[in-house]
Amino acid sequence: MSGVSAAASKAPAGGDLVRFAFPRLSLMMLLQYLVMGSWYATLGLVLVENGLGSVVGTVYSLAALAGIISPMFVGALADRFLPAQHVFGVLQLLGGAVLFLVPLSITGGRGELVVGIVFVYMLLFQPTFALSNSITFAHLKDSNKFPYVRVFGTVGWIVAGLLVGQLGLSSSVNLFYIAAGGSVLLGLYSFTLPRTPPTQRGVKFRIGDVVGIQALRLFRHRSFTIFAICALLTFVPVSMYNSYTSAFLASIGIENVATVLIIGQVSELLFIPVIPWVLSRVGMKWALLIGMASWGVRFALFMVATGGEIWWAIAAVALHGICNDFFLIIGFMFAEQVAPPAIKTQAQAFVGVLTTGVGVVIGSAIGGAIYNATIGAQGADASVSAWNSLFIVPVIISVVVTIIFALFFRFQSPETPAEHFDIGGVEEATP
């Protein structure tokens, strides 16, 4: 996925690069996260309520595995053969069709089928994160304005949560129909997005491009290596949060879980616009460090909430703006800044593979094993305090990550976008 951003930099002035790009890209982000927000946050609760709690960890693990398998392959396809917005649209249309199959498989109690369908869907959906990021960066003159587009993704997630919550669908399979319809709508809309052509068509195709081999050259720089390790480890707690928070909130007596989770999205909505200001004041390192450390604080608050005060759990949910914005969004901005033009989108995809792919696989496997051995094994007799055996793990991981990052990450933001890492050996497309 190396040529998208480079393509945009060569787009003619006055074309799609400028005209109506911001609202069009913002609507893309809104719809994409509306689709994801309709089902992902409460999938664990839906499965538990339908007697399929034992497959929660497996579902999220395979969903993350899809994030490892497909993004680089789809990126190579978009770079050389098809405009990125068309690839994005086709994936959303196919994904919508797959989502329509989920409700009956859950109500039928067919756990293995649910796992398989969600895995296929995520094979289609996971590459769209890197694609939407790349399309956005490609049509922005200043990459530091990315948060102002990405904030509409949070708006979409909020709309999804309110819709699902207010309709009483937090634990209902019917929420998948909302997600499926949204995916089809986004797929159709994608064909109206600013054109992002495959400008790497002139570059010789290598099988290594499918796995993003050129992005691996970024590991020649210590700052990227430390960032990659810490990003992967941070997504272990992220995975546990996504998998089990909805079920935990329900266990402590919160009824409208989807609506409560919206508090986190509102927090994100408030923090995203201040990212450029924060970066200008504290720099990339400390902004990322704050985001990584916040995950440990979040799970520590969950542990306090098991003592009977649910407001601590709500406070933990409200930390989402710092946890997510100061880690994942700034992480994508870091990749955009340091990657040479020819591999910018590969770098975006690679960060996604490490985080929503490898990190989530590990986190889901660990979380699933602990949940099944403790809360799941005790069933209806499980005490609220049993959740602490799950929450202590991300707290420890977050402490370790914070120490590693604080001690070993060294990075000075480039003065200009051209001052990216020198990785050597990257073949550029012929204009």
C-alpha positions as CSV (number, residue, x, y, z in Angstrom):
1,M,0.0,0.0,0.0
2,S,2.9,2.3,-0.7
3,G,1.7,4.6,-3.4
4,V,-1.5,6.2,-2.2
5,S,0.0,9.2,-0.3
6,A,2.6,9.8,-3.0
7,A,-0.2,9.8,-5.6
8,A,-2.1,12.5,-3.7
9,S,1.0,14.7,-3.5
10,K,1.0,14.8,-7.2
11,A,-2.7,15.6,-7.6
12,P,-3.3,18.8,-9.5
13,A,-4.1,21.9,-7.5
14,G,-7.8,22.7,-7.5
15,G,-8.8,19.1,-8.1
16,D,-10.1,16.6,-5.5
17,L,-7.1,17.5,-3.3
18,V,-8.9,20.8,-2.4
19,R,-12.5,20.9,-3.6
20,F,-14.9,19.6,-0.9
21,A,-12.3,17.0,0.2
22,F,-12.8,17.7,3.9
23,P,-16.6,17.1,4.2
24,R,-16.4,14.1,1.9
25,L,-13.6,12.5,3.8
26,S,-15.3,13.3,7.1
27,L,-18.5,11.6,6.0
28,M,-16.4,8.5,5.0
29,M,-14.9,8.4,8.5
30,L,-18.3,8.9,10.2
31,L,-19.9,6.0,8.3
32,Q,-17.0,3.6,8.7
33,Y,-16.9,4.0,12.5
34,L,-20.7,3.9,12.7
35,V,-20.6,0.5,11.1
36,M,-17.9,-0.7,13.5
37,G,-19.5,0.9,16.5
38,S,-22.8,-0.7,15.9
39,W,-21.6,-4.2,16.9
40,Y,-18.0,-4.4,18.0
41,A,-18.2,-2.8,21.5
42,T,-21.1,-5.0,22.6
43,L,-20.4,-8.2,20.7
44,G,-19.1,-9.9,23.8
45,L,-22.3,-9.0,25.6
46,V,-24.5,-10.4,22.8
47,L,-22.6,-13.7,22.8
48,V,-22.8,-14.0,26.6
49,E,-26.5,-13.3,26.6
50,N,-27.1,-15.9,23.9
51,G,-25.1,-18.6,25.7
52,L,-22.0,-18.3,23.6
53,G,-19.7,-16.7,26.1
54,S,-17.1,-19.4,25.7
55,V,-16.3,-18.2,22.1
56,V,-15.8,-14.5,22.9
57,G,-12.1,-14.7,23.2
58,T,-11.9,-16.8,20.0
59,V,-14.0,-14.4,18.0
60,Y,-11.9,-11.5,18.9
61,S,-8.7,-13.4,18.4
62,L,-9.6,-14.5,14.9
63,A,-10.9,-11.0,14.1
64,A,-7.5,-9.7,15.0
65,L,-5.8,-12.5,13.0
66,A,-7.7,-11.2,10.0
67,G,-6.0,-7.9,10.6
68,I,-2.7,-9.6,10.2
69,I,-3.6,-11.6,7.0
70,S,-5.5,-9.2,4.8
71,P,-4.3,-5.5,5.0
72,M,-1.0,-5.9,3.2
73,F,-2.5,-8.0,0.5
74,V,-5.3,-5.5,-0.1
75,G,-2.8,-2.7,0.0
76,A,-0.6,-4.2,-2.7
77,L,-3.8,-4.6,-4.8
78,A,-4.8,-1.0,-4.3
79,D,-1.3,0.3,-5.0
80,R,-0.9,-1.4,-8.4
81,F,-4.3,-2.2,-9.9
82,L,-7.3,-0.2,-8.6
83,P,-8.0,3.2,-7.1
84,A,-8.0,3.0,-3.3
85,Q,-11.5,4.4,-2.9
86,H,-12.9,1.6,-5.2
87,V,-11.1,-1.1,-3.2
88,F,-12.5,0.5,0.0
89,G,-16.1,0.5,-1.5
90,V,-16.0,-3.1,-2.7
91,L,-14.8,-4.3,0.7
92,Q,-17.6,-2.4,2.5
93,L,-20.3,-3.9,0.1
94,L,-19.0,-7.4,0.6
95,G,-18.7,-6.9,4.3
96,G,-22.3,-5.7,4.6
97,A,-23.5,-8.9,2.8
98,V,-21.6,-11.0,5.3
99,L,-22.9,-9.2,8.4
100,F,-26.5,-10.1,7.4
101,L,-25.6,-13.7,8.2
102,V,-24.6,-13.1,11.8
103,P,-27.9,-12.9,13.7
104,L,-29.3,-16.3,12.7
105,S,-26.0,-18.0,13.5
106,I,-26.0,-16.5,17.0
107,T,-29.7,-17.3,17.8
108,G,-29.2,-20.8,16.5
109,G,-26.4,-21.3,19.1
110,R,-23.9,-22.1,16.4
111,G,-20.7,-20.8,18.0
112,E,-18.3,-22.2,15.4
113,L,-20.3,-20.6,12.6
114,V,-20.4,-17.3,14.4
115,V,-16.6,-17.4,14.7
116,G,-16.2,-18.2,11.0
117,I,-18.6,-15.5,9.8
118,V,-17.0,-12.8,11.9
119,F,-13.5,-13.9,10.7
120,V,-14.6,-13.6,7.1
121,Y,-16.1,-10.2,7.7
122,M,-13.0,-8.9,9.4
123,L,-10.8,-10.2,6.5
124,L,-12.8,-7.7,4.5
125,F,-13.1,-4.9,7.0
126,Q,-9.6,-4.7,8.6
127,P,-7.9,-3.3,5.5
128,T,-10.3,-0.5,5.4
129,F,-8.7,1.2,8.3
130,A,-5.4,1.7,6.5
131,L,-7.3,2.5,3.3
132,S,-9.4,5.3,4.9
133,N,-6.3,6.7,6.6
134,S,-4.4,6.7,3.4
135,I,-7.2,8.3,1.4
136,T,-7.5,11.0,4.0
137,F,-3.7,11.7,4.2
138,A,-3.6,11.7,0.5
139,H,-6.0,14.6,0.1
140,L,-4.9,16.7,3.0
141,K,-2.3,19.4,2.5
142,D,-1.2,19.1,6.1
143,S,-1.1,15.7,7.8
144,N,-1.5,17.5,11.2
145,K,-5.1,18.2,10.2
146,F,-5.8,14.4,10.2
147,P,-7.4,14.5,13.7
148,Y,-10.0,17.0,12.4
149,V,-11.2,14.4,9.9
150,R,-10.7,11.4,12.2
151,V,-12.9,13.1,14.8
152,F,-15.9,12.4,12.6
153,G,-15.2,8.7,13.0
154,T,-15.8,9.2,16.7
155,V,-19.1,11.0,15.9
156,G,-20.1,7.9,13.9
157,W,-19.3,5.6,16.8
158,I,-21.3,7.8,19.1
159,V,-24.3,7.8,16.7
160,A,-24.1,4.0,16.5
161,G,-23.9,3.6,20.3
162,L,-26.9,5.9,20.9
163,L,-28.9,4.2,18.2
164,V,-28.2,0.7,19.5
165,G,-28.6,1.8,23.1
166,Q,-31.8,3.8,22.8
167,L,-33.4,1.0,20.7
168,G,-32.6,-1.4,23.5
169,L,-30.3,-3.5,21.2
170,S,-27.1,-3.6,23.4
171,S,-27.5,-7.4,23.8
172,S,-29.6,-8.1,20.7
173,V,-28.5,-9.8,17.5
174,N,-30.6,-7.2,15.6
175,L,-27.8,-4.7,16.0
176,F,-26.0,-6.5,13.2
177,Y,-28.7,-5.5,10.8
178,I,-27.9,-1.8,11.5
179,A,-24.2,-2.6,10.9
180,A,-24.9,-4.4,7.7
181,G,-27.1,-1.6,6.3
182,G,-24.5,1.0,7.2
183,S,-21.8,-1.0,5.5
184,V,-23.8,-1.2,2.3
185,L,-24.5,2.5,2.4
186,L,-20.8,3.3,2.9
187,G,-19.8,0.9,0.1
188,L,-22.0,2.8,-2.3
189,Y,-20.8,6.2,-1.0
190,S,-17.2,5.2,-1.4
191,F,-17.4,5.4,-5.2
192,T,-18.0,9.1,-4.9
193,L,-14.8,9.8,-2.8
194,P,-11.9,11.8,-4.1
195,R,-9.9,9.8,-6.7
196,T,-6.8,8.1,-5.2
197,P,-5.1,6.3,-8.1
198,P,-2.7,3.4,-8.0
199,T,0.5,5.3,-8.8
200,Q,2.7,2.3,-8.0
201,R,1.5,0.7,-11.2
202,G,4.9,1.4,-12.8
203,V,6.8,-0.3,-10.0
204,K,7.8,-4.0,-10.4
205,F,5.6,-6.2,-8.2
206,R,7.4,-8.4,-5.7
207,I,5.8,-11.1,-3.6
208,G,7.3,-9.3,-0.5
209,D,5.0,-6.3,-1.2
210,V,2.0,-8.5,-0.2
211,V,3.4,-8.7,3.4
212,G,4.7,-5.1,3.4
213,I,8.3,-6.1,3.3
214,Q,9.4,-2.5,2.5
215,A,7.8,-1.3,5.7
216,L,10.1,-3.6,7.7
217,R,13.0,-1.3,6.7
218,L,11.6,1.2,9.2
219,F,13.0,-1.1,11.9
220,R,16.4,0.2,11.1
221,H,15.6,3.1,13.3
222,R,15.4,2.6,17.0
223,S,12.5,5.0,17.6
224,F,10.3,3.0,15.2
225,T,11.4,-0.3,16.7
226,I,10.6,0.9,20.3
227,F,7.3,2.4,19.1
228,A,6.3,-0.9,17.3
229,I,7.1,-3.1,20.4
230,C,5.2,-0.8,22.7
231,A,2.3,-0.4,20.4
232,L,1.9,-4.1,20.0
233,L,2.0,-4.6,23.8
234,T,-0.4,-1.8,24.5
235,F,-3.0,-3.4,22.3
236,V,-3.1,-6.4,24.6
237,P,-5.0,-4.2,27.1
238,V,-6.9,-2.6,24.3
239,S,-8.1,-6.1,23.1
240,M,-9.2,-7.0,26.6
241,Y,-11.1,-3.8,27.0
242,N,-12.9,-4.3,23.6
243,S,-13.7,-7.9,24.4
244,Y,-15.0,-7.8,27.9
245,T,-16.0,-4.3,29.0
246,S,-19.6,-4.6,27.9
247,A,-20.0,-7.9,29.9
248,F,-18.3,-6.4,32.9
249,L,-20.4,-3.3,32.9
250,A,-23.5,-5.5,32.8
251,S,-22.2,-7.6,35.7
252,I,-22.0,-4.6,38.0
253,G,-25.6,-3.6,37.3
254,I,-25.4,-1.2,34.4
255,E,-28.4,-1.8,32.2
256,N,-28.0,0.3,29.1
257,V,-24.4,-0.7,28.3
258,A,-24.2,0.7,24.8
259,T,-25.3,4.2,26.0
260,V,-22.8,4.2,28.8
261,L,-20.0,3.3,26.4
262,I,-20.9,6.4,24.5
263,I,-19.3,8.4,27.4
264,G,-15.9,7.1,26.1
265,Q,-16.7,8.3,22.6
266,V,-17.8,11.7,23.8
267,S,-14.4,11.9,25.6
268,E,-12.7,11.0,22.4
269,L,-14.7,13.7,20.6
270,L,-13.3,16.3,23.0
271,F,-9.7,15.1,22.9
272,I,-9.1,14.6,19.2
273,P,-9.3,18.2,18.2
274,V,-6.6,19.1,20.8
275,I,-4.1,16.6,19.5
276,P,-2.2,19.2,17.3
277,W,-2.0,21.6,20.3
278,V,-0.7,18.8,22.6
279,L,1.9,17.7,20.0
280,S,3.1,21.3,19.7
281,R,3.5,21.6,23.5
282,V,4.8,18.2,24.7
283,G,6.0,16.5,21.5
284,M,5.3,13.1,20.0
285,K,7.1,11.1,22.6
286,W,5.2,12.4,25.7
287,A,1.9,12.4,23.9
288,L,2.3,8.7,23.0
289,L,3.5,8.0,26.5
290,I,0.4,9.5,28.1
291,G,-1.8,7.4,25.9
292,M,0.0,4.2,26.7
293,A,0.1,4.8,30.4
294,S,-3.6,5.6,30.5
295,W,-4.5,2.1,29.7
296,G,-3.1,0.9,33.0
297,V,-5.0,3.6,34.9
298,R,-8.2,2.6,33.1
299,F,-8.0,-1.0,34.2
300,A,-7.0,0.0,37.8
301,L,-10.2,2.0,38.0
302,F,-12.1,-1.1,36.8
303,M,-10.5,-3.0,39.7
304,V,-11.7,-0.3,42.1
305,A,-15.2,-0.5,40.7
306,T,-15.4,-4.2,41.6
307,G,-15.7,-3.0,45.2
308,G,-19.2,-1.7,44.5
309,E,-18.8,1.8,43.2
310,I,-19.8,1.7,39.6
311,W,-18.8,5.4,39.1
312,W,-15.2,4.2,39.0
313,A,-16.1,2.0,36.0
314,I,-17.8,5.0,34.3
315,A,-14.7,7.1,35.0
316,A,-12.6,4.4,33.3
317,V,-14.8,4.5,30.3
318,A,-14.5,8.2,30.2
319,L,-10.7,7.9,29.8
320,H,-11.2,6.7,26.3
321,G,-10.3,10.0,24.8
322,I,-6.8,9.9,26.2
323,C,-6.3,6.2,25.9
324,N,-7.3,6.0,22.3
325,D,-6.5,9.4,20.8
326,F,-3.1,9.9,22.4
327,F,-2.0,6.4,21.4
328,L,-3.6,5.1,18.3
329,I,-4.3,8.3,16.3
330,I,-1.0,9.9,17.2
331,G,0.7,6.5,16.3
332,F,-0.7,6.7,12.8
333,M,0.5,10.3,12.6
334,F,4.0,9.1,13.7
335,A,4.0,6.5,10.9
336,E,2.9,9.2,8.4
337,Q,5.7,11.5,9.4
338,V,8.6,9.1,9.4
339,A,7.8,6.8,6.4
340,P,9.2,7.8,3.0
341,P,6.5,8.7,0.4
342,A,6.8,5.4,-1.5
343,I,5.8,3.3,1.6
344,K,3.5,5.6,3.6
345,T,0.5,3.5,3.2
346,Q,2.4,0.3,3.8
347,A,3.6,2.0,7.1
348,Q,0.0,2.8,8.0
349,A,-1.1,-0.8,7.3
350,F,1.9,-2.2,9.2
351,V,1.0,-0.2,12.3
352,G,-2.5,-1.6,11.9
353,V,-1.2,-5.1,11.7
354,L,0.9,-4.8,14.8
355,T,-1.9,-3.2,16.8
356,T,-5.3,-4.4,15.7
357,G,-3.7,-7.6,14.3
358,V,-0.9,-9.1,16.4
359,G,-1.6,-7.2,19.6
360,V,-5.3,-8.1,19.6
361,V,-4.6,-11.7,18.8
362,I,-2.3,-12.0,21.8
363,G,-4.7,-10.0,24.0
364,S,-7.8,-12.0,23.0
365,A,-6.0,-15.3,23.6
366,I,-4.8,-14.2,27.1
367,G,-8.1,-12.6,27.9
368,G,-10.1,-15.5,26.7
369,A,-8.1,-18.0,28.7
370,I,-8.4,-16.0,31.9
371,Y,-12.1,-15.3,31.4
372,N,-12.9,-18.9,30.7
373,A,-10.9,-20.1,33.7
374,T,-12.4,-17.7,36.1
375,I,-15.6,-15.7,35.4
376,G,-16.8,-18.1,32.7
377,A,-16.1,-21.2,34.7
378,Q,-18.1,-19.8,37.7
379,G,-21.0,-18.9,35.4
380,A,-24.0,-17.2,37.1
381,D,-22.3,-17.7,40.5
382,A,-19.3,-15.6,39.5
383,S,-18.6,-12.7,41.9
384,V,-17.8,-9.2,40.6
385,S,-14.4,-9.5,42.3
386,A,-13.6,-12.4,39.9
387,W,-13.0,-9.8,37.2
388,N,-9.9,-8.6,39.0
389,S,-8.0,-11.7,37.8
390,L,-8.5,-10.5,34.3
391,F,-7.9,-6.8,34.9
392,I,-4.6,-7.1,36.8
393,V,-2.9,-8.4,33.6
394,P,-3.3,-5.2,31.5
395,V,-2.3,-3.1,34.5
396,I,1.0,-4.9,34.7
397,I,1.5,-4.7,30.9
398,S,0.8,-1.0,30.8
399,V,3.4,-0.4,33.6
400,V,6.1,-2.3,31.7
401,V,5.3,-0.6,28.4
402,T,5.4,2.9,30.0
403,I,8.8,2.2,31.5
404,I,10.3,0.8,28.2
405,F,8.9,3.7,26.1
406,A,10.0,6.4,28.6
407,L,13.6,5.0,28.8
408,F,14.3,4.0,25.2
409,F,12.2,6.0,22.7
410,R,14.1,8.9,21.2
411,F,12.5,10.9,18.5
412,Q,12.5,14.5,17.3
413,S,9.6,15.4,15.0
414,P,10.6,16.3,11.5
415,E,10.5,20.0,10.6
416,T,9.0,19.2,7.3
417,P,7.1,16.2,5.9
418,A,10.1,15.5,3.6
419,E,12.4,14.8,6.6
420,H,11.3,11.2,6.9
421,F,13.4,8.2,7.8
422,D,16.1,7.2,5.3
423,I,15.4,3.5,4.8
424,G,17.1,2.9,1.5
425,G,16.3,0.5,-1.3
426,V,12.7,1.7,-2.0
427,E,11.7,1.8,-5.6
428,E,9.5,4.8,-6.6
429,A,6.9,4.8,-9.2
430,T,7.7,6.4,-12.5
431,P,5.5,9.5,-13.0
